[in-house]
Amino acid sequence: MTQDNLRPSQRQGAEPFFGDHSSWGLGFSVGVRRSQLYQRPGRFGWDGGLGLSAYVDPAESLVGILFTQRLVTSPEPPKVYTDFWTGAYAALA
């Protein structure tokens, strides 16, 4: 469930959603490459379009859930998502 289940050919064309840092497991986004402080291999979860961001990072023993009232209007996560996750990982240091 928490491992990359897509072949590279299946990820082609989905870069707006996966970028170069994530892929798709069985129902979750899964981290495959670190490109930001919070985007790590092995991290899995979901950014919902209606304002939810929830991830688990087993390597850091971290579980985070962010509930907002902000509708996501593009494939790019809203700044509140990236600020939340950057702050959560910065607090681990």
C-alpha positions as CSV (number, residue, x, y, z in Angstrom):
1,M,0.0,0.0,0.0
2,T,2.8,2.4,0.9
3,Q,5.2,1.6,-1.9
4,D,5.4,3.0,-5.4
5,N,3.1,0.9,-7.6
6,L,3.5,2.9,-10.9
7,R,5.9,2.2,-13.7
8,P,7.8,5.2,-15.1
9,S,5.6,5.0,-18.2
10,Q,2.5,5.3,-16.1
11,R,3.8,8.5,-14.4
12,Q,4.5,10.2,-17.7
13,G,2.1,13.1,-18.2
14,A,1.2,13.2,-14.5
15,E,4.1,15.5,-13.5
16,P,1.7,18.3,-12.4
17,F,0.4,16.0,-9.8
18,F,3.4,13.9,-8.8
19,G,6.3,16.2,-9.6
20,D,9.6,14.4,-9.4
21,H,9.2,13.6,-5.7
22,S,6.1,11.4,-5.4
23,S,4.2,8.5,-7.0
24,W,1.2,6.4,-6.2
25,G,0.8,3.5,-3.9
26,L,-2.5,1.7,-3.2
27,G,-4.7,4.6,-2.4
28,F,-1.9,7.0,-1.2
29,S,0.6,9.4,-2.5
30,V,4.1,7.9,-1.7
31,G,7.4,9.7,-1.5
32,V,10.1,8.5,-3.9
33,R,12.6,11.4,-3.8
34,R,13.4,14.3,-1.5
35,S,12.9,17.7,-3.2
36,Q,11.7,19.7,-0.1
37,L,12.4,19.3,3.6
38,Y,9.1,17.5,4.0
39,Q,9.1,15.4,0.8
40,R,10.9,12.3,1.7
41,P,11.1,8.7,0.4
42,G,8.8,6.4,2.4
43,R,6.4,9.2,3.4
44,F,2.8,8.4,2.4
45,G,-0.5,10.1,2.7
46,W,-2.8,12.4,0.9
47,D,-3.5,16.1,0.0
48,G,-7.2,16.4,-0.5
49,G,-8.8,19.0,-2.7
50,L,-11.2,20.1,-0.1
51,G,-8.6,21.2,2.4
52,L,-7.1,18.1,4.1
53,S,-3.4,17.2,4.1
54,A,-2.5,14.0,6.1
55,Y,0.8,12.1,5.9
56,V,2.7,9.5,7.8
57,D,6.5,9.3,7.9
58,P,7.6,6.0,9.5
59,A,11.3,6.9,9.4
60,E,10.6,10.0,11.6
61,S,7.8,8.5,13.6
62,L,5.7,11.4,12.4
63,V,2.0,11.6,11.8
64,G,0.5,14.9,10.7
65,I,-3.0,16.0,9.8
66,L,-4.0,19.5,8.6
67,F,-7.6,20.4,8.3
68,T,-8.4,23.7,6.5
69,Q,-11.4,25.3,4.9
70,R,-9.4,26.1,1.7
71,L,-10.4,24.6,-1.6
72,V,-7.4,23.5,-3.7
73,T,-7.8,25.0,-7.1
74,S,-4.6,23.7,-8.8
75,P,-2.3,20.7,-8.8
76,E,0.2,22.8,-6.7
77,P,-0.5,22.5,-3.0
78,P,-1.6,25.7,-1.3
79,K,1.0,27.6,0.7
80,V,-0.7,26.6,4.0
81,Y,0.1,22.9,3.2
82,T,3.7,23.6,2.4
83,D,4.1,25.9,5.5
84,F,2.5,23.3,7.8
85,W,4.8,20.4,6.6
86,T,7.9,22.5,6.5
87,G,7.2,23.6,10.1
88,A,6.5,20.0,11.2
89,Y,9.8,18.7,9.8
90,A,11.8,21.7,11.0
91,A,10.5,21.0,14.5
92,L,12.1,17.5,14.4
93,A,15.6,18.9,14.0
